[in-house]
Amino acid sequence: MDLIIADMIPASRIHYPVIFARLLGAVVFGGLIGFEREARDRPAGFRTHILISLAAALFAIISIEAVHMPGFVDVQQVRIDPLRVIEAVTAGVAFLAAGMIVFARGRIHGLTTGAGMWLSGAIGLAMGFGYWPVAFFTTLAAICVLFAFGKLEQWLGYNSGQRVDRDERR
């Protein structure tokens, strides 16, 4: 029974409270971007952005832990590269984001949402690797871009890449 319990809670390079805090941070920061998308009634909103950010954080944490796993440390042939995790997360989230982009009736829809999903993955990676200030600043910058620049686009009369005459808005 002790072996099973030891296997369920293995020794960790990163302390478990830190891991849980990083995962929670990924939920919060991904959720902030998703909330803005949800408020604008976009197809990938709150929960989607949280899941992307959370998954990316988990992949980052697992890659850190895998480098230090007892079975891999002494073996010369096994090489674990955490940068491959970044590449895999980037490619996976880009695939999801590409599915959000639709070209219909001469207009592109979902491009900003797809970019937000990709950014949520990057923020999740930052959280997973423990770069709290980078994840926080990036989230703040993303909220500013999505919200403030969205308002600026409305004021200038742009709507999804098409300009609307100011007289039509009034």
C-alpha positions, 0 to 999 in steps of 0.5 A: 500500500505504501508503494501505491501511495508513494506512486500517487504522490511522487517526490517533486522538484517543484513543491506541490503548493507551488504547482497548484498556485501556478495552475491556479494562476493559469486559470485566472489569467486565461480566464481574464482573456476568456472573459473578454471574449465571452463578453463579446459573445465570441465562440471560444470564451471563458472556459475555452481560454481557461482550459487552454491556459491550464493545459499549457501550464500543466505541460510546462510543469510536467516537462520540468518534472520529467527532466528530473525523474529518477529513471531518466537522470542516469540514462545517457540515451534519454534526452528530455528537452523542455523546449519541445514542450513549448513547440508542442503546445504552440502547435496544438493551440495553433491547430485549435485556434485555426479551427476558430478562423472562418472565411465567409462572405468575403470576411474573416471571422474568429481571427482575434479569438484564435489569437487569444487562444494562442496567447492563453497557451503562451500565458499558461506556459509562462505560468507553468514555468513559474514566470508569474510577472511575465504571465501577469503583464502579458495578461494585462497587455492582452486585456488592454489590447482586446478591450481598449483597442476594441473600443477604439475600433468601434469609435473609428467605425471599424467592425471585423476589418470593414469600415462603417461610415460614422454617420451609419453608427449614429 
